Amino acid sequence: MTNAATLAPAAACCGSITAEPISPEAADDLARRLKALADPTRLRLVSMIAATSTQEACVCDLTEPLELSQPTISHHLRLLVEAGILSRTKRGTWSYYAVVPGALEAIASPLLAA
């Protein structure tokens, strides 16, 4: 037999929602950006680019440290650009990539809302 005094009402176990939860559309967008980051190579690419003194890098600068081919690096970079995490500029035959200002903060903020 269960003692009714030991069972807490459902409302007592959790705090109430005080902030506006993420909308379905915003959740879809956030999931797309998180999916783009959810790869060890892509996380390393973003970290490497953000750590440069100019906060940008050429594809040619990224192949050796990652020990991957240029087409493989370009594929990962393209996905990060499509997700709005990196920007791309062409200079001659080379493409340079930079972290979009505020992109990483925009990914974290819906998850940290208080």
Backbone torsions as a table, in degrees:
resi	resn	phi	psi	omega
1	MET	NA	134.1	-177.9
2	THR	-91.1	134.7	177.6
3	ASN	-82.4	120.1	-177.4
4	ALA	-61.5	-27.6	-178.9
5	ALA	-69.9	-24.2	-178.6
6	THR	-84.3	-13.4	178.8
7	LEU	-92.0	121.0	179.6
8	ALA	-85.4	143.1	175.7
9	PRO	-63.1	151.7	-176.2
10	ALA	-57.5	-38.2	-177.9
11	ALA	-67.0	-24.8	-177.3
12	ALA	-79.3	-16.4	-175.2
13	CYS	-84.5	-19.6	-175.0
14	CYS	-132.7	153.2	173.3
15	GLY	-78.1	161.2	178.2
16	SER	-82.0	156.0	178.7
17	ILE	-75.7	119.4	-177.8
18	THR	-107.1	-22.3	178.7
19	ALA	-106.2	158.5	178.9
20	GLU	-69.7	123.0	178.2
21	PRO	-70.7	161.6	-179.1
22	ILE	-64.5	138.0	-179.4
23	SER	-75.1	161.0	177.8
24	PRO	-58.3	-38.8	-179.7
25	GLU	-67.8	-43.0	178.8
26	ALA	-66.2	-35.7	177.4
27	ALA	-65.0	-40.0	177.0
28	ASP	-62.0	-45.3	179.8
29	ASP	-64.2	-44.6	179.2
30	LEU	-63.5	-41.7	178.8
31	ALA	-61.5	-38.8	178.5
32	ARG	-63.7	-42.5	179.9
33	ARG	-70.8	-38.9	177.2
34	LEU	-65.4	-37.8	177.8
35	LYS	-61.8	-38.6	178.0
36	ALA	-64.1	-34.6	179.2
37	LEU	-83.2	-18.1	-172.4
38	ALA	-78.7	52.0	178.2
39	ASP	-147.3	130.6	-177.2
40	PRO	-57.4	-39.5	179.7
41	THR	-65.2	-43.9	-179.3
42	ARG	-68.1	-36.9	175.2
43	LEU	-62.3	-42.3	178.7
44	ARG	-65.3	-39.7	178.9
45	LEU	-61.2	-48.1	179.3
46	VAL	-60.8	-43.8	179.7
47	SER	-62.7	-43.8	-179.3
48	MET	-64.9	-44.0	-179.4
49	ILE	-65.8	-44.0	-179.9
50	ALA	-65.1	-27.0	-176.6
51	ALA	-85.1	-8.8	179.3
52	THR	-72.0	156.1	-178.7
53	SER	-64.3	-31.8	179.6
54	THR	-95.5	-4.5	-176.5
55	GLN	56.5	35.6	171.7
56	GLU	-150.4	158.1	-179.2
57	ALA	-150.5	149.5	175.3
58	CYS	-89.3	150.3	176.9
59	VAL	-53.1	-39.4	-177.6
60	CYS	-62.0	-24.5	178.7
61	ASP	-82.3	-13.3	-172.4
62	LEU	-102.9	-18.3	-175.1
63	THR	-68.7	-45.9	-177.0
64	GLU	-65.3	-48.7	-179.3
65	PRO	-61.3	-31.7	-179.2
66	LEU	-91.8	-10.0	-178.9
67	GLU	54.8	43.0	177.3
68	LEU	-126.9	158.9	-179.7
69	SER	-73.0	159.5	179.0
70	GLN	-59.9	-43.0	177.5
71	PRO	-61.7	-36.0	178.8
72	THR	-67.8	-45.1	177.5
73	ILE	-61.0	-44.9	-179.5
74	SER	-60.3	-38.8	177.9
75	HIS	-60.0	-49.3	-179.5
76	HIS	-63.6	-41.4	179.1
77	LEU	-64.1	-39.6	178.7
78	ARG	-60.1	-42.9	178.8
79	LEU	-63.1	-37.6	178.7
80	LEU	-70.6	-34.4	175.8
81	VAL	-67.8	-45.2	179.7
82	GLU	-61.5	-30.0	179.1
83	ALA	-82.7	-4.3	179.0
84	GLY	80.5	15.2	-179.1
85	ILE	-89.4	-37.4	177.7
86	LEU	-118.0	155.5	170.4
87	SER	-113.5	158.9	-176.5
88	ARG	-130.5	132.9	172.3
89	THR	-128.8	141.8	178.1
90	LYS	-95.8	135.2	173.2
91	ARG	-133.2	101.4	-175.1
92	GLY	67.5	-125.3	180.0
93	THR	-92.6	-6.5	-175.7
94	TRP	-102.3	149.3	174.7
95	SER	-107.7	135.3	177.6
96	TYR	-113.1	140.2	-175.6
97	TYR	-120.6	142.1	178.1
98	ALA	-139.4	151.5	175.5
99	VAL	-71.4	130.2	177.7
100	VAL	-66.1	125.5	179.9
101	PRO	-55.1	128.6	177.8
102	GLY	83.0	-5.6	-176.0
103	ALA	-64.7	-43.5	-178.4
104	LEU	-71.0	-37.2	176.6
105	GLU	-65.1	-37.3	179.5
106	ALA	-66.0	-29.2	177.6
107	ILE	-73.0	-42.1	-176.6
108	ALA	-76.4	-33.4	-170.6
109	SER	-59.5	-40.5	178.8
110	PRO	-64.9	-24.9	-178.4
111	LEU	-84.8	-18.4	-176.8
112	LEU	-106.1	2.4	-178.3
113	ALA	-57.2	134.3	-178.3
114	ALA	-106.4	NA	NA
